[in-house]
Amino acid sequence: MLKDYHIHTKRCNHAVGEMARYVERAIALGLPEIAFTDHLPLPNDFDAVHRMAFHELDDYMRDIDRLRKEYPEISIRSGIEADYYEGFEEYLYRTLREFRFDITILSVHFIKGWPGDNMVFRYSFPGKPIRDVYSDYLSALKKGVETGMFHLVGHLDVIKTEGFPLLETNPEEMEGLLGAIHEKAMAVEINTSGMRKPISHPYPSLDILPHLIRHGIPITTGSDAHEPEQVGFYFPELENHLKQYDGLQFASW
């Protein structure tokens, strides 16, 4: 059975349900292990609407410890989804060192220098080639990898647009990114939340799997659950697909 290493909580302000309900859903599905990976607070209240406040981190960790005792039949890991945003490196280093999460996901949701709120999900650059848009994103992601502060890359191609896969549109940069991930001994998450969205593909698309095998990069799996019913989403179908690949490695910490 696959492990779900990407689960949010209502502390992020855009998820619902008590943490215990997520655990109970995982147990009902027979998952052997999960990780809560809510959004890390960022300096200066950056994107505070989508993440807990810094003072909530202690309670977040205590709740995970409490759930471990209440549900010994499943392994529950402490994790965090931490945005890489240029200029926040020292803050990330201090915070991740202080809390020592079991699993730290590197995500890029914002790109410094982009207009408006810098958000990847709302980018709009009329007249700018899609290759150049992707290049901005991949450059930020690679910088995050090179910090060496993270265990895995979350929803690697979340910026993708239908008909323009990153592996075809920016092949050299994708190859460089995978090389950096291998060098830092990181994993790549197969995030099934894309199957709940119009793109209808996991993040990243599964045609990346041969490239991960070639680089010796292990994978993790995550539902990116924002409500209890989403835990383990699309896992049976994903598990059947992954069986086709010899040499595929699964990360564990």
Steps between C-alpha positions, in 0.01 A plus 500: 500500500615850414569754773333840500769756574303815415208582731385845613302614802246775562780713645590600143163681472400325177457141622221354711454226757667393822840334477363182655257461209791497253668228706182294520454526124855375446439207736176412320692489172770279650780750447810403702632853553402864453659839554330824590668765287323829553631826356791656684439859616718752319661828611314832507161324479576407138195314362363472854153419366623156384707389801512477876660768714849435637370474858282205394791276406552371854135396529516343154790281607330414832185395314703262284659347810158462659359326194793257496398388849128486418546303176793261549377280214636746242831681470454880507792721398548869570546700184473841344454644151751782485496757223831598348490874432819686422606707801342272761789252513632600845153486650441154350833375630430619855141376509566157349796454734288595801210265434677200341206375297518138386413601143546839336340563161649765271231688310503811284166681503641853451778639283680816599477768234175378349219757496214519747525250783769297316277190518578212264134397478398842369777582257403696189764628260340592168766482233758323716591156361389212720857372496616821671221478759600142577864607515427749779327226698765234442776744594329575834441130564864415429619773736282345771646155432854635517447633854506138620230577759227269370423128476288501187359714220123542514273518192802562278318610183206676667546793261427288190242598241312239299687422177833639625671236719812624670705201384440601138487878536810543724692171468846637584381678813303196612812287458701750704236502773494120523878497521487745792232292675718191469806688626312612813365145560142623483183326385227609260139486612230353278214726604155373404316828555529575128247223442246716687564798270436581134856398404408136590861389546704447815773750584738423340360316200589133516717514190769633735539157664761360255705816551487458878609139467788604272618756756449264795248739659248336735136603521241564766124513454261761632135592464542867597186441705311807619208300639494153658329334203794595277757294693637228273323652200566308175748272679367163369526619140842653561627186669398288201679738266820510705527120484592532133838658578799287588759678710262752653606587855287623788649744749470456875637695795 
